């Protein structure tokens, strides 16, 4: 697991109370998709605050 994957997994675990059982199952089954979406959101938020 690389640093980015570890960071994302830690953020999900820190906020696990935001997800119901079905959502947690979805996250486990689609981990790569979740990582990509998280990174897109992170990059977009950096660009928003840069302007």
mmCIF file as Biopython writes it, N, C-alpha, C and O atoms, coordinates in Angstrom:
data_model
#
loop_
_atom_site.group_PDB
_atom_site.id
_atom_site.type_symbol
_atom_site.label_atom_id
_atom_site.label_alt_id
_atom_site.label_comp_id
_atom_site.label_asym_id
_atom_site.label_entity_id
_atom_site.label_seq_id
_atom_site.pdbx_PDB_ins_code
_atom_site.Cartn_x
_atom_site.Cartn_y
_atom_site.Cartn_z
_atom_site.occupancy
_atom_site.B_iso_or_equiv
_atom_site.auth_seq_id
_atom_site.auth_asym_id
_atom_site.pdbx_PDB_model_num
ATOM 1   N N  . UNK A ? 1  ? 0.849   -1.176 0.000  1.0 0.0 1  A 1 
ATOM 2   C CA . UNK A ? 1  ? 0.000   0.000  0.000  1.0 0.0 1  A 1 
ATOM 3   C C  . UNK A ? 1  ? 0.896   1.240  0.000  1.0 0.0 1  A 1 
ATOM 4   O O  . UNK A ? 1  ? 1.808   1.353  0.819  1.0 0.0 1  A 1 
ATOM 5   N N  . UNK A ? 2  ? 0.633   2.161  -0.914 1.0 0.0 2  A 1 
ATOM 6   C CA . UNK A ? 2  ? 1.447   3.375  -0.966 1.0 0.0 2  A 1 
ATOM 7   C C  . UNK A ? 2  ? 0.890   4.433  -0.008 1.0 0.0 2  A 1 
ATOM 8   O O  . UNK A ? 2  ? -0.160  4.240  0.604  1.0 0.0 2  A 1 
ATOM 9   N N  . UNK A ? 3  ? 1.602   5.540  0.108  1.0 0.0 3  A 1 
ATOM 10  C CA . UNK A ? 3  ? 1.221   6.591  1.055  1.0 0.0 3  A 1 
ATOM 11  C C  . UNK A ? 3  ? -0.155  7.178  0.767  1.0 0.0 3  A 1 
ATOM 12  O O  . UNK A ? 3  ? -0.914  7.462  1.694  1.0 0.0 3  A 1 
ATOM 13  N N  . UNK A ? 4  ? -0.480  7.362  -0.503 1.0 0.0 4  A 1 
ATOM 14  C CA . UNK A ? 4  ? -1.777  7.936  -0.878 1.0 0.0 4  A 1 
ATOM 15  C C  . UNK A ? 4  ? -2.899  6.986  -0.470 1.0 0.0 4  A 1 
ATOM 16  O O  . UNK A ? 4  ? -3.900  7.408  0.108  1.0 0.0 4  A 1 
ATOM 17  N N  . UNK A ? 5  ? -2.726  5.709  -0.773 1.0 0.0 5  A 1 
ATOM 18  C CA . UNK A ? 5  ? -3.755  4.728  -0.410 1.0 0.0 5  A 1 
ATOM 19  C C  . UNK A ? 5  ? -3.933  4.663  1.107  1.0 0.0 5  A 1 
ATOM 20  O O  . UNK A ? 5  ? -5.057  4.572  1.600  1.0 0.0 5  A 1 
ATOM 21  N N  . UNK A ? 6  ? -2.839  4.708  1.835  1.0 0.0 6  A 1 
ATOM 22  C CA . UNK A ? 6  ? -2.902  4.681  3.296  1.0 0.0 6  A 1 
ATOM 23  C C  . UNK A ? 6  ? -3.626  5.924  3.819  1.0 0.0 6  A 1 
ATOM 24  O O  . UNK A ? 6  ? -4.453  5.826  4.726  1.0 0.0 6  A 1 
ATOM 25  N N  . UNK A ? 7  ? -3.318  7.090  3.250  1.0 0.0 7  A 1 
ATOM 26  C CA . UNK A ? 7  ? -3.959  8.341  3.656  1.0 0.0 7  A 1 
ATOM 27  C C  . UNK A ? 7  ? -5.467  8.269  3.441  1.0 0.0 7  A 1 
ATOM 28  O O  . UNK A ? 7  ? -6.240  8.630  4.328  1.0 0.0 7  A 1 
ATOM 29  N N  . UNK A ? 8  ? -5.882  7.805  2.271  1.0 0.0 8  A 1 
ATOM 30  C CA . UNK A ? 8  ? -7.315  7.712  1.952  1.0 0.0 8  A 1 
ATOM 31  C C  . UNK A ? 8  ? -8.001  6.725  2.885  1.0 0.0 8  A 1 
ATOM 32  O O  . UNK A ? 8  ? -9.085  7.006  3.396  1.0 0.0 8  A 1 
ATOM 33  N N  . UNK A ? 9  ? -7.385  5.578  3.109  1.0 0.0 9  A 1 
ATOM 34  C CA . UNK A ? 9  ? -7.973  4.580  4.005  1.0 0.0 9  A 1 
ATOM 35  C C  . UNK A ? 9  ? -8.127  5.145  5.418  1.0 0.0 9  A 1 
ATOM 36  O O  . UNK A ? 9  ? -9.132  4.888  6.081  1.0 0.0 9  A 1 
ATOM 37  N N  . UNK A ? 10 ? -7.146  5.905  5.875  1.0 0.0 10 A 1 
ATOM 38  C CA . UNK A ? 10 ? -7.232  6.520  7.203  1.0 0.0 10 A 1 
ATOM 39  C C  . UNK A ? 10 ? -8.380  7.529  7.270  1.0 0.0 10 A 1 
ATOM 40  O O  . UNK A ? 10 ? -9.092  7.589  8.272  1.0 0.0 10 A 1 
ATOM 41  N N  . UNK A ? 11 ? -8.564  8.325  6.203  1.0 0.0 11 A 1 
ATOM 42  C CA . UNK A ? 11 ? -9.665  9.296  6.191  1.0 0.0 11 A 1 
ATOM 43  C C  . UNK A ? 11 ? -11.004 8.578  6.250  1.0 0.0 11 A 1 
ATOM 44  O O  . UNK A ? 11 ? -11.911 9.020  6.955  1.0 0.0 11 A 1 
ATOM 45  N N  . UNK A ? 12 ? -11.141 7.484  5.524  1.0 0.0 12 A 1 
ATOM 46  C CA . UNK A ? 12 ? -12.395 6.724  5.526  1.0 0.0 12 A 1 
ATOM 47  C C  . UNK A ? 12 ? -12.640 6.148  6.923  1.0 0.0 12 A 1 
ATOM 48  O O  . UNK A ? 12 ? -13.752 6.223  7.444  1.0 0.0 12 A 1 
ATOM 49  N N  . UNK A ? 13 ? -11.600 5.577  7.521  1.0 0.0 13 A 1 
ATOM 50  C CA . UNK A ? 13 ? -11.752 4.991  8.855  1.0 0.0 13 A 1 
ATOM 51  C C  . UNK A ? 13 ? -12.096 6.054  9.898  1.0 0.0 13 A 1 
ATOM 52  O O  . UNK A ? 13 ? -12.904 5.802  10.793 1.0 0.0 13 A 1 
ATOM 53  N N  . UNK A ? 14 ? -11.494 7.232  9.792  1.0 0.0 14 A 1 
ATOM 54  C CA . UNK A ? 14 ? -11.791 8.315  10.731 1.0 0.0 14 A 1 
ATOM 55  C C  . UNK A ? 14 ? -13.238 8.780  10.625 1.0 0.0 14 A 1 
ATOM 56  O O  . UNK A ? 14 ? -13.805 9.295  11.588 1.0 0.0 14 A 1 
ATOM 57  N N  . UNK A ? 15 ? -13.828 8.594  9.451  1.0 0.0 15 A 1 
ATOM 58  C CA . UNK A ? 15 ? -15.193 9.070  9.198  1.0 0.0 15 A 1 
ATOM 59  C C  . UNK A ? 15 ? -16.177 7.932  8.985  1.0 0.0 15 A 1 
ATOM 60  O O  . UNK A ? 15 ? -17.229 8.126  8.375  1.0 0.0 15 A 1 
ATOM 61  N N  . UNK A ? 16 ? -15.844 6.744  9.485  1.0 0.0 16 A 1 
ATOM 62  C CA . UNK A ? 16 ? -16.676 5.572  9.222  1.0 0.0 16 A 1 
ATOM 63  C C  . UNK A ? 16 ? -18.105 5.717  9.753  1.0 0.0 16 A 1 
ATOM 64  O O  . UNK A ? 16 ? -19.022 5.061  9.257  1.0 0.0 16 A 1 
ATOM 65  N N  . UNK A ? 17 ? -18.294 6.570  10.755 1.0 0.0 17 A 1 
ATOM 66  C CA . UNK A ? 17 ? -19.648 6.761  11.281 1.0 0.0 17 A 1 
ATOM 67  C C  . UNK A ? 17 ? -20.559 7.494  10.294 1.0 0.0 17 A 1 
ATOM 68  O O  . UNK A ? 17 ? -21.771 7.554  10.502 1.0 0.0 17 A 1 
ATOM 69  N N  . UNK A ? 18 ? -19.995 8.046  9.232  1.0 0.0 18 A 1 
ATOM 70  C CA . UNK A ? 18 ? -20.808 8.717  8.210  1.0 0.0 18 A 1 
ATOM 71  C C  . UNK A ? 18 ? -21.462 7.735  7.244  1.0 0.0 18 A 1 
ATOM 72  O O  . UNK A ? 18 ? -22.377 8.102  6.507  1.0 0.0 18 A 1 
ATOM 73  N N  . UNK A ? 19 ? -20.993 6.479  7.247  1.0 0.0 19 A 1 
ATOM 74  C CA . UNK A ? 19 ? -21.438 5.487  6.266  1.0 0.0 19 A 1 
ATOM 75  C C  . UNK A ? 19 ? -22.291 4.403  6.929  1.0 0.0 19 A 1 
ATOM 76  O O  . UNK A ? 19 ? -22.001 3.953  8.037  1.0 0.0 19 A 1 
ATOM 77  N N  . UNK A ? 20 ? -23.339 4.001  6.229  1.0 0.0 20 A 1 
ATOM 78  C CA . UNK A ? 20 ? -24.124 2.872  6.724  1.0 0.0 20 A 1 
ATOM 79  C C  . UNK A ? 20 ? -23.475 1.568  6.246  1.0 0.0 20 A 1 
ATOM 80  O O  . UNK A ? 20 ? -22.474 1.599  5.531  1.0 0.0 20 A 1 
ATOM 81  N N  . UNK A ? 21 ? -24.038 0.434  6.638  1.0 0.0 21 A 1 
ATOM 82  C CA . UNK A ? 21 ? -23.446 -0.867 6.313  1.0 0.0 21 A 1 
ATOM 83  C C  . UNK A ? 21 ? -23.321 -1.077 4.800  1.0 0.0 21 A 1 
ATOM 84  O O  . UNK A ? 21 ? -22.285 -1.539 4.324  1.0 0.0 21 A 1 
ATOM 85  N N  . UNK A ? 22 ? -24.361 -0.743 4.051  1.0 0.0 22 A 1 
ATOM 86  C CA . UNK A ? 22 ? -24.319 -0.935 2.595  1.0 0.0 22 A 1 
ATOM 87  C C  . UNK A ? 22 ? -23.222 -0.081 1.960  1.0 0.0 22 A 1 
ATOM 88  O O  . UNK A ? 22 ? -22.522 -0.531 1.053  1.0 0.0 22 A 1 
ATOM 89  N N  . UNK A ? 23 ? -23.081 1.144  2.442  1.0 0.0 23 A 1 
ATOM 90  C CA . UNK A ? 23 ? -22.046 2.027  1.900  1.0 0.0 23 A 1 
ATOM 91  C C  . UNK A ? 23 ? -20.650 1.509  2.243  1.0 0.0 23 A 1 
ATOM 92  O O  . UNK A ? 23 ? -19.744 1.578  1.412  1.0 0.0 23 A 1 
ATOM 93  N N  . UNK A ? 24 ? -20.472 0.998  3.446  1.0 0.0 24 A 1 
ATOM 94  C CA . UNK A ? 24 ? -19.170 0.418  3.835  1.0 0.0 24 A 1 
ATOM 95  C C  . UNK A ? 24 ? -18.844 -0.789 2.968  1.0 0.0 24 A 1 
ATOM 96  O O  . UNK A ? 24 ? -17.699 -0.969 2.554  1.0 0.0 24 A 1 
ATOM 97  N N  . UNK A ? 25 ? -19.855 -1.624 2.691  1.0 0.0 25 A 1 
ATOM 98  C CA . UNK A ? 25 ? -19.649 -2.772 1.801  1.0 0.0 25 A 1 
ATOM 99  C C  . UNK A ? 25 ? -19.248 -2.305 0.400  1.0 0.0 25 A 1 
ATOM 100 O O  . UNK A ? 25 ? -18.352 -2.877 -0.220 1.0 0.0 25 A 1 
ATOM 101 N N  . UNK A ? 26 ? -19.918 -1.264 -0.089 1.0 0.0 26 A 1 
ATOM 102 C CA . UNK A ? 26 ? -19.594 -0.716 -1.409 1.0 0.0 26 A 1 
ATOM 103 C C  . UNK A ? 26 ? -18.153 -0.217 -1.439 1.0 0.0 26 A 1 
ATOM 104 O O  . UNK A ? 26 ? -17.425 -0.477 -2.397 1.0 0.0 26 A 1 
ATOM 105 N N  . UNK A ? 27 ? -17.738 0.499  -0.392 1.0 0.0 27 A 1 
ATOM 106 C CA . UNK A ? 27 ? -16.367 1.022  -0.313 1.0 0.0 27 A 1 
ATOM 107 C C  . UNK A ? 27 ? -15.371 -0.125 -0.352 1.0 0.0 27 A 1 
ATOM 108 O O  . UNK A ? 27 ? -14.361 -0.047 -1.051 1.0 0.0 27 A 1 
ATOM 109 N N  . UNK A ? 28 ? -15.648 -1.195 0.398  1.0 0.0 28 A 1 
ATOM 110 C CA . UNK A ? 28 ? -14.732 -2.350 0.412  1.0 0.0 28 A 1 
ATOM 111 C C  . UNK A ? 28 ? -14.645 -3.008 -0.967 1.0 0.0 28 A 1 
ATOM 112 O O  . UNK A ? 28 ? -13.562 -3.387 -1.412 1.0 0.0 28 A 1 
ATOM 113 N N  . UNK A ? 29 ? -15.785 -3.141 -1.635 1.0 0.0 29 A 1 
ATOM 114 C CA . UNK A ? 29 ? -15.824 -3.821 -2.931 1.0 0.0 29 A 1 
ATOM 115 C C  . UNK A ? 29 ? -15.252 -2.972 -4.057 1.0 0.0 29 A 1 
ATOM 116 O O  . UNK A ? 29 ? -14.774 -3.515 -5.053 1.0 0.0 29 A 1 
ATOM 117 N N  . UNK A ? 30 ? -15.290 -1.642 -3.916 1.0 0.0 30 A 1 
ATOM 118 C CA . UNK A ? 30 ? -14.874 -0.739 -4.989 1.0 0.0 30 A 1 
ATOM 119 C C  . UNK A ? 30 ? -13.781 0.219  -4.516 1.0 0.0 30 A 1 
ATOM 120 O O  . UNK A ? 30 ? -13.825 1.415  -4.802 1.0 0.0 30 A 1 
ATOM 121 N N  . UNK A ? 31 ? -12.814 -0.313 -3.798 1.0 0.0 31 A 1 
ATOM 122 C CA . UNK A ? 31 ? -11.757 0.502  -3.210 1.0 0.0 31 A 1 
ATOM 123 C C  . UNK A ? 31 ? -11.011 1.359  -4.212 1.0 0.0 31 A 1 
ATOM 124 O O  . UNK A ? 31 ? -10.734 2.527  -3.940 1.0 0.0 31 A 1 
ATOM 125 N N  . UNK A ? 32 ? -10.681 0.802  -5.364 1.0 0.0 32 A 1 
ATOM 126 C CA . UNK A ? 32 ? -9.932  1.577  -6.368 1.0 0.0 32 A 1 
ATOM 127 C C  . UNK A ? 32 ? -10.751 2.753  -6.886 1.0 0.0 32 A 1 
ATOM 128 O O  . UNK A ? 32 ? -10.215 3.843  -7.090 1.0 0.0 32 A 1 
ATOM 129 N N  . UNK A ? 33 ? -12.033 2.542  -7.099 1.0 0.0 33 A 1 
ATOM 130 C CA . UNK A ? 33 ? -12.916 3.626  -7.546 1.0 0.0 33 A 1 
ATOM 131 C C  . UNK A ? 33 ? -12.998 4.716  -6.480 1.0 0.0 33 A 1 
ATOM 132 O O  . UNK A ? 33 ? -12.920 5.903  -6.798 1.0 0.0 33 A 1 
ATOM 133 N N  . UNK A ? 34 ? -13.154 4.323  -5.230 1.0 0.0 34 A 1 
ATOM 134 C CA . UNK A ? 34 ? -13.239 5.284  -4.129 1.0 0.0 34 A 1 
ATOM 135 C C  . UNK A ? 34 ? -11.970 6.126  -4.064 1.0 0.0 34 A 1 
ATOM 136 O O  . UNK A ? 34 ? -12.046 7.339  -3.865 1.0 0.0 34 A 1 
ATOM 137 N N  . UNK A ? 35 ? -10.811 5.504  -4.228 1.0 0.0 35 A 1 
ATOM 138 C CA . UNK A ? 35 ? -9.539  6.229  -4.193 1.0 0.0 35 A 1 
ATOM 139 C C  . UNK A ? 35 ? -9.464  7.266  -5.304 1.0 0.0 35 A 1 
ATOM 140 O O  . UNK A ? 35 ? -9.012  8.389  -5.084 1.0 0.0 35 A 1 
ATOM 141 N N  . UNK A ? 36 ? -9.907  6.888  -6.493 1.0 0.0 36 A 1 
ATOM 142 C CA . UNK A ? 36 ? -9.883  7.823  -7.618 1.0 0.0 36 A 1 
ATOM 143 C C  . UNK A ? 36 ? -10.809 9.006  -7.373 1.0 0.0 36 A 1 
ATOM 144 O O  . UNK A ? 36 ? -10.442 10.151 -7.636 1.0 0.0 36 A 1 
ATOM 145 N N  . UNK A ? 37 ? -12.000 8.734  -6.875 1.0 0.0 37 A 1 
ATOM 146 C CA . UNK A ? 37 ? -12.959 9.810  -6.599 1.0 0.0 37 A 1 
ATOM 147 C C  . UNK A ? 37 ? -12.423 10.731 -5.512 1.0 0.0 37 A 1 
ATOM 148 O O  . UNK A ? 37 ? -12.541 11.953 -5.612 1.0 0.0 37 A 1 
ATOM 149 N N  . UNK A ? 38 ? -11.840 10.150 -4.482 1.0 0.0 38 A 1 
ATOM 150 C CA . UNK A ? 38 ? -11.272 10.953 -3.401 1.0 0.0 38 A 1 
ATOM 151 C C  . UNK A ? 38 ? -10.168 11.866 -3.939 1.0 0.0 38 A 1 
ATOM 152 O O  . UNK A ? 38 ? -10.119 13.051 -3.612 1.0 0.0 38 A 1 
ATOM 153 N N  . UNK A ? 39 ? -9.282  11.303 -4.768 1.0 0.0 39 A 1 
ATOM 154 C CA . UNK A ? 39 ? -8.192  12.104 -5.331 1.0 0.0 39 A 1 
ATOM 155 C C  . UNK A ? 39 ? -8.718  13.223 -6.215 1.0 0.0 39 A 1 
ATOM 156 O O  . UNK A ? 39 ? -8.196  14.337 -6.173 1.0 0.0 39 A 1 
ATOM 157 N N  . UNK A ? 40 ? -9.738  12.947 -7.011 1.0 0.0 40 A 1 
ATOM 158 C CA . UNK A ? 40 ? -10.324 13.994 -7.849 1.0 0.0 40 A 1 
ATOM 159 C C  . UNK A ? 40 ? -10.884 15.126 -6.993 1.0 0.0 40 A 1 
ATOM 160 O O  . UNK A ? 40 ? -10.682 16.301 -7.300 1.0 0.0 40 A 1 
ATOM 161 N N  . UNK A ? 41 ? -11.581 14.773 -5.929 1.0 0.0 41 A 1 
ATOM 162 C CA . UNK A ? 41 ? -12.120 15.783 -5.029 1.0 0.0 41 A 1 
ATOM 163 C C  . UNK A ? 41 ? -11.022 16.592 -4.368 1.0 0.0 41 A 1 
ATOM 164 O O  . UNK A ? 41 ? -11.142 17.808 -4.221 1.0 0.0 41 A 1 
ATOM 165 N N  . UNK A ? 42 ? -9.957  15.925 -3.970 1.0 0.0 42 A 1 
ATOM 166 C CA . UNK A ? 42 ? -8.829  16.597 -3.330 1.0 0.0 42 A 1 
ATOM 167 C C  . UNK A ? 42 ? -8.165  17.577 -4.296 1.0 0.0 42 A 1 
ATOM 168 O O  . UNK A ? 42 ? -7.892  18.722 -3.935 1.0 0.0 42 A 1 
ATOM 169 N N  . UNK A ? 43 ? -7.912  17.133 -5.505 1.0 0.0 43 A 1 
ATOM 170 C CA . UNK A ? 43 ? -7.274  17.988 -6.511 1.0 0.0 43 A 1 
ATOM 171 C C  . UNK A ? 43 ? -8.167  19.177 -6.841 1.0 0.0 43 A 1 
ATOM 172 O O  . UNK A ? 43 ? -7.691  20.309 -6.926 1.0 0.0 43 A 1 
ATOM 173 N N  . UNK A ? 44 ? -9.458  18.924 -7.026 1.0 0.0 44 A 1 
ATOM 174 C CA . UNK A ? 44 ? -10.385 20.016 -7.337 1.0 0.0 44 A 1 
ATOM 175 C C  . UNK A ? 44 ? -10.476 21.024 -6.202 1.0 0.0 44 A 1 
ATOM 176 O O  . UNK A ? 44 ? -10.549 22.227 -6.448 1.0 0.0 44 A 1 
ATOM 177 N N  . UNK A ? 45 ? -10.471 20.548 -4.958 1.0 0.0 45 A 1 
ATOM 178 C CA . UNK A ? 45 ? -10.560 21.479 -3.830 1.0 0.0 45 A 1 
ATOM 179 C C  . UNK A ? 45 ? -9.299  22.325 -3.721 1.0 0.0 45 A 1 
ATOM 180 O O  . UNK A ? 45 ? -9.374  23.502 -3.369 1.0 0.0 45 A 1 
ATOM 181 N N  . UNK A ? 46 ? -8.152  21.744 -4.017 1.0 0.0 46 A 1 
ATOM 182 C CA . UNK A ? 46 ? -6.902  22.536 -4.004 1.0 0.0 46 A 1 
ATOM 183 C C  . UNK A ? 46 ? -6.969  23.631 -5.040 1.0 0.0 46 A 1 
ATOM 184 O O  . UNK A ? 46 ? -6.560  24.762 -4.777 1.0 0.0 46 A 1 
ATOM 185 N N  . UNK A ? 47 ? -7.482  23.310 -6.225 1.0 0.0 47 A 1 
ATOM 186 C CA . UNK A ? 47 ? -7.570  24.306 -7.292 1.0 0.0 47 A 1 
ATOM 187 C C  . UNK A ? 47 ? -8.574  25.405 -6.942 1.0 0.0 47 A 1 
ATOM 188 O O  . UNK A ? 47 ? -8.354  26.566 -7.288 1.0 0.0 47 A 1 
ATOM 189 N N  . UNK A ? 48 ? -9.658  25.064 -6.271 1.0 0.0 48 A 1 
ATOM 190 C CA . UNK A ? 48 ? -10.653 26.068 -5.872 1.0 0.0 48 A 1 
ATOM 191 C C  . UNK A ? 48 ? -10.049 27.055 -4.883 1.0 0.0 48 A 1 
ATOM 192 O O  . UNK A ? 48 ? -10.265 28.261 -5.002 1.0 0.0 48 A 1 
ATOM 193 N N  . UNK A ? 49 ? -9.298  26.560 -3.914 1.0 0.0 49 A 1 
ATOM 194 C CA . UNK A ? 49 ? -8.739  27.431 -2.898 1.0 0.0 49 A 1 
ATOM 195 C C  . UNK A ? 49 ? -7.526  28.208 -3.400 1.0 0.0 49 A 1 
ATOM 196 O O  . UNK A ? 49 ? -7.156  29.234 -2.830 1.0 0.0 49 A 1 
ATOM 197 N N  . UNK A ? 50 ? -6.913  27.709 -4.472 1.0 0.0 50 A 1 
ATOM 198 C CA . UNK A ? 50 ? -5.765  28.405 -5.058 1.0 0.0 50 A 1 
ATOM 199 C C  . UNK A ? 50 ? -6.191  29.715 -5.711 1.0 0.0 50 A 1 
ATOM 200 O O  . UNK A ? 50 ? -5.444  30.693 -5.710 1.0 0.0 50 A 1 
ATOM 201 N N  . UNK A ? 51 ? -7.396  29.723 -6.268 1.0 0.0 51 A 1 
ATOM 202 C CA . UNK A ? 51 ? -7.893  30.918 -6.986 1.0 0.0 51 A 1 
ATOM 203 C C  . UNK A ? 51 ? -8.433  31.954 -6.079 1.0 0.0 51 A 1 
ATOM 204 O O  . UNK A ? 51 ? -8.882  33.004 -6.539 1.0 0.0 51 A 1 
#
